[in-house]
Amino acid sequence: MGEDLTLNEYEKQRLENIRRNEEILRQLNIPELAHKKPTQPTRQSLRIRGFTPDGIEAKRKAEQDEKRLEGEKRVRMMGDLDLNSIRSDMTSIDDTNDFVDILSNLTKSSLSEDRKSISDDIDYSCIAGGVDGFKAARMAYGSLAIGEKWSSVKVTPERIYCVAIHPAKEKVLVAAGDKTGWLGFWDVKESIKSEDEDEEDQPRTYLFQAHTKTITSTMYSPTNSNNLYTCSYDGSIRSFDFNQAKFVEAFVYSESRHDYFLSSMDMDPNGQIIYLSTNHGKFGIKDTREPIETFTEYKLHDHKIGCISINKIQPQYLVTSSLDRTMCLWDIRKLDSKESIEIQKIQFSNAVTSAYWSPNGNQVVSSSFDDTVKVFDFNEQSNLSTRHQIPHNNRTGRWVTMFRAIWNPNQNVHPHFIIGNMGRAADIMSGITAVNAFHPNLNLIMSGNASGRMVSWG
């Protein structure tokens, strides 16, 4: 074979070196090693592996759903709960005993007159309505400021969802329920004295695990302020009995319905009937004198009912607000287990987060993700008509509790309500005060935010 004339001198030398090396190896009689060609991992299609794409997706979704349900199915605490068995590590046994003493003193106080009386701090001599009433309310709450030593106080570990204030004047005791089932109490007027003169006094708070999931509502019995009711996503309602210093079961869903979250609650004026709603659009009526699992249930909405409210003057009337973008007016006496027909359905352009009757029963205030707060008049024909529509940013997002417009419960003052503000009008706190409540008998407002902190306005 002739010499390749296209090769340069370097390539010719390289080939000569290779030939010489091969000749040396042959002379040494070294056996040739077997070399395996590298193999690539065998790839098989879903069809060869026995799966269809839909089957894989279904399997993945089933595994995710199982994991989610397992997380959601946190075991609900059963039976009555003693305070020491559910106290936080931050609340010592001595703290718990101090708290029991507070409860004992409150139960000894006669609160029947307090619930009917009016605060001496405000001039309520004017009529409850009209221009004079509006001026009095505006003057009373227009001058509110941080009422205590601290700009804010940590009351619960997680985001606050609901707040209730005990009606007593001599002891301002506030309860707040959070996202993980903790119920925190703040003794607003008291503090823990520091032994070190250089350190500030600390707020007096107490913390107990009343539920295993989000506490969505909390309220005192309309007829007995020694009973604080809490409603939770864990499917139960408990009554915190001040006399026994225990959380007593008032209602529980059966274990087979663990995915039924209680989203809201209210009570009749006599304090014997509990009304409840679920994330499945159902409404329940529970007589507290019957066994805890006995109740009547009605399907009122296609989606979650986020808020229910009973008219305190005419308790046969119910308003519900729902994720299905409606607020509905119902006559409880005419509800049917098969199909219930509302008196009136009011359509919104987005989910309705709350709807509450005014204390005198002649108005309803709603809040919605359509960025409005609406006030409705309740007329003699048992219908709601729009009186005011107020632009208000209600887009709280994922990390802030939904805004709800809450009425002042005092029937002797001009009707007015409070709602959170995305603009942080109360800029003293480091977060948005989404959850608010009026003291029934004092010129005092309590607010809570997403970090479990509260502020007292007085």
Number of C-alpha atoms within 10 A of each C-alpha: 3 4 7 8 7 8 10 9 8 9 11 14 12 10 10 11 12 10 11 10 10 10 11 11 12 11 8 8 8 9 8 8 6 6 6 6 6 6 6 6 6 5 8 9 9 12 9 9 9 9 12 13 10 9 12 12 12 12 12 12 12 12 12 12 12 12 12 11 13 11 10 15 15 12 14 16 14 11 11 14 20 16 22 16 9 16 20 18 9 11 17 14 14 9 17 19 14 13 20 18 14 15 18 16 13 20 17 10 11 10 18 13 9 16 17 14 15 19 16 10 10 14 13 18 11 16 14 18 15 11 11 15 19 18 14 21 20 13 13 17 15 10 9 14 15 16 15 15 16 13 15 20 20 17 29 30 19 19 24 33 27 27 25 23 24 20 22 21 16 10 15 17 22 22 23 30 35 30 24 21 26 26 28 24 22 23 17 20 15 17 15 11 13 11 9 8 8 7 9 13 16 14 21 18 24 22 26 24 21 30 30 21 24 26 29 24 25 26 21 21 20 17 15 14 20 22 23 21 24 29 33 27 27 25 23 26 28 24 23 24 18 20 15 14 20 18 25 20 21 24 23 21 19 13 12 7 10 17 17 20 22 30 25 26 27 24 23 20 16 12 16 14 15 20 21 25 28 24 21 18 22 20 23 17 19 21 17 16 10 11 12 17 14 16 17 12 17 17 19 25 22 13 16 21 29 24 27 24 25 24 22 20 15 13 17 14 19 22 25 28 28 26 21 18 19 20 26 22 20 21 17 16 9 12 17 13 11 7 10 16 14 16 16 15 16 12 13 15 12 15 20 28 25 26 28 25 25 27 20 15 18 18 20 24 24 24 27 30 22 18 16 18 23 19 22 19 18 17 11 8 6 15 13 21 14 13 13 13 13 11 11 18 18 22 15 16 9 7 10 20 21 20 25 25 24 23 21 21 18 23 16 19 21 22 20 17 16 16 20 26 17 18 9 14 11 17 10 14 18 14 17 23 29 25 27 25 23 23 23 23 21 19 18 20 22 22 25 33 29 23 20 22 23 27 26 22 18 17
